[in-house]
Amino acid sequence: MSRRTEQHPDLTDPRIGAPFFSTWRVGTPERQERTVEAIGRTWERRPWPADDLLGYHVYAGHDGSTLMHHSQWTGEQAFEAFVKTHRQERVDEIDTAVPGIERVGLGRYRRYRSRERAVGDERVPGLIVTVRIDFEEEAGARPEEWVDLVLKALGDDQEGHAGLISAHFHLSVDGGHVLNYAEWESDEAYDDALAAPGTDAWERVRAYPGMKGTSGSRYRHALGLVPGVR
């Protein structure tokens, strides 16, 4: 069966071959809560759909109107099989409980590199930040090179990012953008990092050729679902 967990996902699990991120617009904080509960009930009353699904997590946006979904699959083929056989009944039940959900779209990724949690770091993330960085067409290897620059800048700026627990950089399958999923101690820690003086390394990150835009969102972990004990 499916069961709830309060644990945050491990984005570095080597079994993950197809990480997916998507967004739902639900309108209000009250509808956020109702939708999260509807998702939990819908999944708990059904068997876990496939061994190839390692975990499914839902995050409430600080904007009060969105939910982010993150599912960890061993491969895209397993996800496509789930869509054909199990997804629609879950969607229908959730939509009956909370009508009018707008499903914005599904992003397909592969994880490229991470700044992983330090050994012995027991901090529980109080804030999840996702940042999407779009690149011009024909960017070639630039997204990977940009990630490499960011990780070097983070390594050179430990003090300015002391509140950062981990950061995981995902490349979109279509090659058009990077998605950074970052775990922070708190909103205050993230704000402090944003306000810290810039370094030469960060200036190179910001001025990197081929970038055409960035957008970011703040979330809290609202629901985790994993396979139940058999």
TIVEXVO-674871 format. One record per residue (C-alpha): residue in three letters; chain; x, y, z. Coordinates in steps of 0.05 Angstrom, whole numbers. Layout:
BEGIN
ALA|A|X|Y|Z
...
This chain:
BEGIN
MET|A|0|0|0
SER|A|18|74|-3
ARG|A|37|108|61
ARG|A|54|179|83
THR|A|122|201|105
GLU|A|148|266|135
GLN|A|217|253|107
HIS|A|242|297|50
PRO|A|262|260|-13
ASP|A|333|239|-29
LEU|A|345|270|-97
THR|A|413|235|-104
ASP|A|385|164|-101
PRO|A|422|129|-158
ARG|A|360|90|-176
ILE|A|325|153|-200
GLY|A|328|154|-276
ALA|A|269|200|-289
PRO|A|254|256|-240
PHE|A|191|295|-256
PHE|A|167|363|-231
SER|A|100|394|-244
THR|A|56|451|-218
TRP|A|-18|456|-201
ARG|A|-53|522|-191
VAL|A|-107|515|-138
GLY|A|-123|588|-121
THR|A|-121|598|-46
PRO|A|-85|572|17
GLU|A|-149|537|38
ARG|A|-153|501|-28
GLN|A|-79|483|-22
GLU|A|-94|447|43
ARG|A|-156|413|15
THR|A|-118|389|-46
VAL|A|-60|361|-6
GLU|A|-108|323|38
ALA|A|-146|297|-23
ILE|A|-81|273|-55
GLY|A|-62|237|10
ARG|A|-129|202|18
THR|A|-132|183|-56
TRP|A|-63|150|-54
GLU|A|-69|118|15
ARG|A|-132|79|-4
ARG|A|-98|49|-65
PRO|A|-38|2|-74
TRP|A|28|33|-91
PRO|A|25|35|-167
ALA|A|93|7|-186
ASP|A|160|-14|-157
ASP|A|191|35|-207
LEU|A|160|94|-170
LEU|A|208|109|-112
GLY|A|171|168|-81
TYR|A|120|222|-94
HIS|A|123|289|-57
VAL|A|78|350|-57
TYR|A|100|421|-36
ALA|A|56|481|-19
GLY|A|78|546|-51
HIS|A|89|606|-7
ASP|A|46|645|-56
GLY|A|-14|609|-26
SER|A|-41|587|-94
THR|A|5|533|-123
LEU|A|28|462|-109
MET|A|92|432|-136
HIS|A|95|357|-148
HIS|A|159|316|-151
SER|A|158|243|-170
GLN|A|219|198|-173
TRP|A|217|142|-225
THR|A|269|92|-246
GLY|A|254|109|-319
GLU|A|205|144|-365
GLN|A|175|79|-390
ALA|A|150|61|-321
PHE|A|119|130|-314
GLU|A|83|123|-381
ALA|A|55|56|-359
PHE|A|28|89|-296
VAL|A|-5|144|-337
LYS|A|-41|91|-380
THR|A|-66|48|-323
HIS|A|-69|85|-256
ARG|A|-64|160|-262
GLN|A|-133|180|-287
GLU|A|-172|148|-230
ARG|A|-130|187|-180
VAL|A|-139|252|-219
ASP|A|-215|242|-222
GLU|A|-220|230|-147
ILE|A|-178|291|-130
ASP|A|-217|334|-178
THR|A|-283|311|-147
ALA|A|-257|333|-78
VAL|A|-228|399|-103
PRO|A|-258|421|-170
GLY|A|-224|471|-214
ILE|A|-150|452|-206
GLU|A|-107|478|-263
ARG|A|-51|432|-282
VAL|A|3|476|-312
GLY|A|49|423|-342
LEU|A|99|367|-329
GLY|A|174|377|-333
ARG|A|219|318|-349
TYR|A|290|320|-324
ARG|A|355|284|-309
ARG|A|397|304|-249
TYR|A|465|330|-271
ARG|A|503|349|-208
SER|A|489|366|-135
ARG|A|519|401|-76
GLU|A|501|345|-29
ARG|A|485|349|45
ALA|A|549|346|86
VAL|A|563|282|123
GLY|A|532|286|192
ASP|A|487|345|174
GLU|A|420|330|209
ARG|A|385|395|192
VAL|A|312|389|169
PRO|A|298|437|111
GLY|A|251|493|131
LEU|A|247|520|60
ILE|A|251|490|-9
VAL|A|270|537|-66
THR|A|266|520|-139
VAL|A|298|564|-191
ARG|A|289|554|-265
ILE|A|343|581|-312
ASP|A|324|585|-385
PHE|A|377|584|-440
GLU|A|376|607|-512
GLU|A|365|556|-566
GLU|A|427|522|-592
ALA|A|461|533|-524
GLY|A|497|467|-532
ALA|A|536|449|-469
ARG|A|523|516|-436
PRO|A|472|492|-384
GLU|A|522|441|-358
GLU|A|578|492|-357
TRP|A|533|541|-321
VAL|A|518|489|-267
ASP|A|592|476|-259
LEU|A|605|550|-248
VAL|A|550|554|-195
LEU|A|577|495|-157
LYS|A|647|525|-158
ALA|A|618|592|-133
LEU|A|582|556|-77
GLY|A|646|520|-58
ASP|A|683|586|-54
ASP|A|628|620|-14
GLN|A|614|574|44
GLU|A|601|630|94
GLY|A|551|667|50
HIS|A|511|604|40
ALA|A|516|574|110
GLY|A|441|563|111
LEU|A|442|521|48
ILE|A|434|447|63
SER|A|437|419|-8
ALA|A|425|439|-81
HIS|A|407|393|-138
PHE|A|413|415|-210
HIS|A|369|381|-262
LEU|A|374|389|-337
SER|A|309|389|-375
VAL|A|303|331|-425
ASP|A|291|381|-481
GLY|A|356|417|-464
GLY|A|324|485|-455
HIS|A|332|499|-381
VAL|A|361|479|-314
LEU|A|320|469|-251
ASN|A|355|478|-184
TYR|A|320|445|-124
ALA|A|352|473|-62
GLU|A|341|457|12
TRP|A|350|514|61
GLU|A|347|519|136
SER|A|295|575|133
ASP|A|268|635|95
GLU|A|315|679|135
ALA|A|376|638|116
TYR|A|357|643|42
ASP|A|344|718|47
ASP|A|412|728|81
ALA|A|446|691|23
LEU|A|410|735|-28
ALA|A|432|797|9
ALA|A|505|776|16
PRO|A|557|816|-24
GLY|A|570|788|-93
THR|A|635|756|-110
ASP|A|672|752|-177
ALA|A|650|679|-183
TRP|A|577|698|-175
GLU|A|584|754|-225
ARG|A|609|703|-276
VAL|A|548|660|-260
ARG|A|500|718|-270
ALA|A|533|742|-334
TYR|A|540|674|-366
PRO|A|525|676|-441
GLY|A|463|642|-467
MET|A|419|654|-406
LYS|A|353|687|-424
GLY|A|314|688|-358
THR|A|305|660|-289
SER|A|245|648|-244
GLY|A|242|622|-173
SER|A|190|597|-123
ARG|A|190|581|-48
TYR|A|156|520|-19
ARG|A|146|478|43
HIS|A|143|403|41
ALA|A|69|386|50
LEU|A|62|312|35
GLY|A|108|253|22
LEU|A|83|186|-5
VAL|A|125|122|-9
PRO|A|111|47|-15
GLY|A|81|16|47
VAL|A|108|-44|84
ARG|A|90|-108|49
